[in-house]
Amino acid sequence: MAHGLGGTKDSGLQPFAQRLADAGLDVFAFDYRGFGSSGGAVRQRVDVADQLDDYRAALSAAAALDGVDPGRVALWGVSLSGGHVLAVAAGRTDVAAVVSMTPLVDGRAAAVTALRHHSVRTLARSAAIGLRSRVGALTGRTGTTIAVVGRPGEPAALSLDGYFEDYTGIAGPTWRNEIDADITMQLGSYRPAKQVKNVLCPVLMQIADFDRSAPPHSAAVAGFAARAEVRHYPCDHFGLYAGHRR
């Protein structure tokens, strides 16, 4: 079990983990490198390839625990990790099931959605900061950071109306509202939906029908391609968390 963009395992995952544990499952929740309680010299930087490697490492670690059947390990992810679990499961025979909640499955579609909900000026400013961070990293300088979540018009990875309150409402003690701006340069090319046809296990896809961050239509198309059981919820991106109904 892993969180989405810039999230930590102590930020809203506990209620899900507890319900799964109450149903008789063992739950292995983890933070990606550089976030929360995990190590990593570079902090608060999302690298999609590294996170996929981290998820594979977590899968191996969970399967090796005493009392765990390595042939019955399921993957659970939300938002960005909702895409990661599909990418990690693709082509594998040792994954028993996948739960993908409000998943980001198509970065290009997400960029188009962002254009509908943000001003061009706001997007251009975030892109410029992201480019500056990437150039800095390539020349050996420290990356430029932005907020994970901000209010409308602020430079942040997420800045839609209500998102600041929603995200900070689930934030745990290890969460930091800071992320390397390079993420704005990565997400457009991330398209785990292209791999769903290779997912061999059962998939549960949970879609927020009014999601302004992870396009619900893209998730529905990916769910169909994955032959998934699809559940729809009348809410926005954070509406499935405990205490949130937006």
HELIX and SHEET records of a PDB file:
HELIX    1   1 GLN A   14  ASP A   22  1                                   9    
HELIX    2   2 VAL A   48  ALA A   63  1                                  16    
HELIX    3   3 LEU A   80  ALA A   89  1                                  10    
HELIX    4   4 GLY A  107  HIS A  117  1                                  11    
HELIX    5   5 VAL A  120  LEU A  138  1                                  19    
HELIX    6   6 TYR A  163  ILE A  170  1                                   8    
HELIX    7   7 ILE A  183  GLN A  186  1                                   4    
HELIX    8   8 LEU A  187  SER A  189  5                                   3    
HELIX    9   9 PRO A  192  ASN A  198  5                                   7    
HELIX   10  10 PRO A  216  ALA A  225  1                                  10    
SHEET    1   A 4 ALA A  74  VAL A  78  0                                        
SHEET    2   A 4 ALA A  97  MET A 101  1                                        
SHEET    3   A 4 VAL A 203  ALA A 208  1                                        
SHEET    4   A 4 GLU A 229  TYR A 233  1                                        
SHEET    1   B 3 ALA A 156  LEU A 158  0                                        
SHEET    2   B 3 THR A 145  VAL A 149  1                                        
SHEET    3   B 3 ILE A 179  ASP A 180 -1                                        
END                                                                             
